[in-house]
């Protein structure tokens, strides 16, 4: 992983075999990011996306294998219980152009990933909401 700061933005390059969510969490922790906007793209191999079922109040995983283009990664960084908390969504495409997407749970870089974290002033906290079953923004 390589990261460089440009003003209020951290550019992050991940290499083959690195896990995107864990790497972004590490960068946020290292740079003290308590509120941020995350965007990116790249190529992955081995990804799990999920869909939240509001009636069951739980996520359902979809495991995607093989090489996929990460055509869009978008989300945010904040804090819950004193730790980095990421909320990421991804759209991925296979060689035939079929798109898959959802809440990003895990993704291993297959070639490279190019990511930006735009750091916002302040703290974007999260609190658990029993009614929805989600960790919502505390704003």
N, C-alpha and C positions, 0 to 999 in steps of 0.2 A: 504494500500500500504506500502511495505517495500522496501527500497533502500539502497545499500551499495556500496561504491567506492572501487575498486581494481585497483590501478594505474590509467590508462587512461580509465578504463571501469566502468560503473555503472550497477550493477546487480539490477533488479527491479522485485519484486514479487507482482502481483496483486491478489486480492481475489474476491470471488463471489460478483457480483453486481457492480464492478468497471468498468468504461468505459476506454478502452485501449487508445484511441487517447488523450482524456483529461488528463489521468494520465501521459502519456509520455510527453505531453506538460508541465505539472506541474513539472515533474522531471527535464526536460531540463531548464526550467525557474529557478528553485531552485538552480541548479548547474551551471548556466551560460553557458550552452552548446550553442555555436553558429555554430558548425559544428560537425556532428556525423553520425555514421553508426548504424542502429538499426536492431536487429534480435530477433526472439523469437518464442515461441510455447505455446500451452495451450489448454484450452477448453472454448468455448463461448456459449452464448445463446442470440440470437437476434443480428444480424449483418446486416450491409448494405455495400455492395461493389458496385462499379460503374465502368463504362467503358466510356472513353472519346471518343466522336465522333468528329474527326478533321474537318469534313465538317460543322457540326452544331456549333462547338466550345463550346460544353457543355457536361457535364457528365450525364449518364443515370444510375439510381439507380436500384439495385436488392436487395430486402429485403429477408433475409434468416432467417427463424424462427426455433425454436427448438434447441437442443443441437448439437454442431458441434465441431469437433477437429480442432484446429488451428494448421495445420501441418507445416506451415511456415509463418512467418511474416518477411518481409525485407523492408528496406527503409532507409531514411536519415532524419536528422534534420538540419535545418539551420535557417535563419532569413529573414523575409520580413517586411518592414516598422517598424523595431524595435521590432517585436514580433517573438516568436518561430514559425517556419513553418515546419510542418512534411509532408513528402511524403512517404506513406506507401502502400505496396501491400501485399495481403494475399491469401493464399491457405487454404481452409477449406474442411473438409470431413464429410459426414454424416455416419450413422451407417452401410449403405450398401457399403461404400467405394467410393461413388460418390464424385468427387472433384468439388469445386466451387472456383472462384477466381476473383480478380480484385483489383482496387484501394480501399483501406480500408477507408470507411467514418466513420463508427461507429461499435463498437463491445463491447458488455457487457460480462464480464467474467462470465462463468457458473460454473466453479470450481476453476481454478487458471490459471495464465499466468506467464511465466518465460521469462523475456526480458533482453537484453543487449543493452546498448548504449555505443559504443566505441567513445570516444571524440577525435576529431581531432584538431590540433592546427589551429588557425585562425578563419575566419568567412566564412560560405557558404551562400552567399546572394541570394535572389530571386528577379527577376524583371518580370513584366508582358510583354509578347510579343503579340502584337496585331495580328500579322500574324497567329500564331498558336492558340492563345487564352489561352495559358498556362503561368504559372509562372515558368520561366526558371532560371537555375543557372546563377548567375552573376559572372563568373570566367574568 
